[in-house]
Amino acid sequence: MDTEKILESLSDMGCNEKEISFMKKMYEEGDTDTLLRDLRKCRCHLMDELHDSQKKVDNMDFLIRQIQKEKKFRRDLWQNKYHPAKISWEQKR
C-alpha cells in the first residue's frame, strides 16, 4: 500500500477530517517533519484510548471474578459445605 492510500484511510485510524486534510497537505508539500509529528500525535491519542479501554476491561474482569466467588460461596453454603456459625468474615470474601 502506498503512502497516499494510507493517508486516505486515516479516518479508519481515528483521525478527523481536519487532521486528515492537514496531513495530506503536509504530504503533498513534502513537509514530512510536520506530517510525522501529527501522525505521532494521532497515535498517542489512539494509545490513550487503548489504555482507557484496557482499564475498563480490567475492571469488568474484576467484577466477573467477584461475582463468580460470591456465586460459589452461596452454592457451597446452600450445599452445607460450610457451617454458617463457623464462617468467618474473611471466608466470605
N, C-alpha and C positions, 0 to 999 in steps of 0.2 A: 504494500500500500504506500503510495507516495504522500509526501507531506501535505500537499493541497487537499487530498481526500481525507486525511486525518483531521486537518483543520475544519473541514466541512462537518465532521462528526463530533465536534466539541460539545454540541448540545446534549448528545448522548452521554457525555462525560460530566455533565452537570454545570457547564458554563452557560451564562445567559447571553442573549443576543448582543448586548452592548460589548461584552467581553470578546465574543466571537468576532464581531466586526473589527474591533480594535486589533486583535491578534492577526486577523487576515491582512489588515492594512500594514502592520509591522512586518509580516512575512513578505508582502509584495514590495515593500520599501527596503527590504534587506536588513532591517533592524532586529537582528537575532538576539542581541542582548536584552532588549525590552521584551521581545517575544518570550524568551526563556524565563525572564523574571515573572511575567504574567502567568505562564504555564505552571511555574512552581508555586505561585500564589494559589492558583486553582487547585493544584494538587494538595497543598496544605489544607485548604478548605475541605476537600474530599476526605483527607485523613482525619480531620476533626470530626466529621460526620460519622466516619467509620468507628472512631473511638467512642463516640456517644452511643452509637448502636451497640457496640460491644458491651458497654456498661449496662444497657437495657437488657441485653441477653443474659449477662451475668446475674442481674437482679431477678430475672424470670427463672433462671436455673435455681437460684437460692430458694425462691418461693416454692417451686416444684418440689425440691428436696424436703423443705419444711413440712409441706402438706403430706408428702409420702410418709415421713416419720410419724406424723400425727395419725395418719390412717393406720399404719402398722401398730402403733401403740393402742389405738382404740380396738383394733381387731384382736390383738393379743389380750387385752383386758376383757373383751367380750368372751374370749375362749378360755377365760380363767387361767391364763398363764401367769398372771400377776395377782397377788392378793392385794386388794385396794388399800388395806391398812398398812401394808409393808412398802408401798411405793413412796419413794422419796421424791421431793420436788425435782431433783436433778434427773431422775429416771424419766420423768415426763417429757423432758426436752429432747 
